């Protein structure tokens, strides 16, 4: 029962879409309406507001880290084993992909997956992060970097650490992330994927509120 409760709480944490929340706070267009229509940091960056994009990135990563950290911290107290922590990792990730608070229209999970991996093992998370940075720097494709990092994450886990239920959770998260990038894979193969820094699909400017003009009173 406690394990199931941990999973539900993790899913609700993951369901907080920082791309939508931050964009609304900054008065920006809903990231689900422009560009890739993906509520993630890369798409928020198309709004031209770098601060909003950074906050989205940090928020999405933080919620993945927080859910797993809390599960690890309270696991012993409530008799939750490694399987329960693996469930939490999956639940918070699925919450990001299909958030109950936002009509199940979530992001692709790159930042949240990174936060999860950093919580599971700092060195594992850093290895995946370095992989993303290197691929992104060389090829300038955010999606390609995410796909390569996702594919290598469970391999890193299996090679440097003992294969366990956490390895299986990492592999499942990687498969889900790759699945969410299926359209990007098609674009990459067709040579139509946008590179980092491209301004295609830029967010529309928020509609200006019309100002009512009052007629000046005639002097008597």
Secondary structure by P-SEA (a helix, b strand, c coil): caaaaaaaaaaaaaaccaaaaaaaaaccccccccccccccaaaaaaaccaaaaaaaaaaaaaaaaaaaaaaaaacccccccaaaaaaaaaaaaaaaaccccccccccccaaaaaaaaaaacaaaaaaaaaaaaaaaaacccaaaaaaaaaaaaaaaaaaaccccaaaaaaaaaaaaaaaaaaaaaaaaaacccccccccccccccccccbbbbbcccccc
